[in-house]
């Protein structure tokens, strides 16, 4: 782990991505302590205030402090996006590895099913799921998880096909180990690096997708301080109070770029040929 961090620090994109991730982590873990105001406290007299020393990012149509809401909103946007990516990574890795190991008709059925799901754009697929299940953050996370599983399955299967031919897998088969033992104990631990890199990059897409669902009213619901929902609430006041949209919008862009850069840095750090 120490060597990976050192490799990340040596690459420009990895260092920037790691720095942004540290800031995002501080926002998630300590946002409630850093926030100068209650993010849901209303103040009619403080409505539409421009950024100032009193309110660093201004206030919204209800007089709520936007800086505090951005800090607290990081928890919902980032944590739920990470949760959706993690669940899709675990499920996709298991399905992809099992498909590569078993091969034959089972592999063909699984991969054609994944291809069919991947033919539907992720946003459209997520919209379909949330529209069916109902509007909530939980359903948005579930929708993103399902939308991301096919891509993770393909990545896991592609690296598992090479692992399937390795001596340690053949030795496990010769010992008479069960299928689930070989998949979970022999193959999965040896293909985790490329899957983690792919998952890190997909977090950026999950953040944007979750924010989009909230923007459309299908994810987080008022008065929750979620970044996508904040952008949606601020669009009606863009000409009078543009900071209402710009603050959460810039936060979404920076964190998404940070995870993308971190994924690029991890890819280089975990690639022996780049050392």
HELIX and SHEET records of a PDB file:
HELIX    1   1 UNK A    2  UNK A   10  1                                   9    
HELIX    2   2 UNK A   12  UNK A   34  1                                  23    
HELIX    3   3 UNK A   44  UNK A   46  5                                   3    
HELIX    4   4 UNK A   66  UNK A   74  1                                   9    
HELIX    5   5 UNK A   75  UNK A   79  3                                   5    
HELIX    6   6 UNK A   80  UNK A  102  1                                  23    
HELIX    7   7 UNK A  104  UNK A  118  1                                  15    
HELIX    8   8 UNK A  122  UNK A  133  1                                  12    
HELIX    9   9 UNK A  137  UNK A  163  1                                  27    
HELIX   10  10 UNK A  167  UNK A  174  1                                   8    
HELIX   11  11 UNK A  179  UNK A  181  1                                   3    
HELIX   12  12 UNK A  182  UNK A  187  3                                   6    
HELIX   13  13 UNK A  188  UNK A  190  5                                   3    
HELIX   14  14 UNK A  192  UNK A  215  1                                  24    
HELIX   15  15 UNK A  227  UNK A  234  1                                   8    
HELIX   16  16 UNK A  235  UNK A  237  5                                   3    
HELIX   17  17 UNK A  243  UNK A  269  1                                  27    
HELIX   18  18 UNK A  272  UNK A  274  5                                   3    
END                                                                             
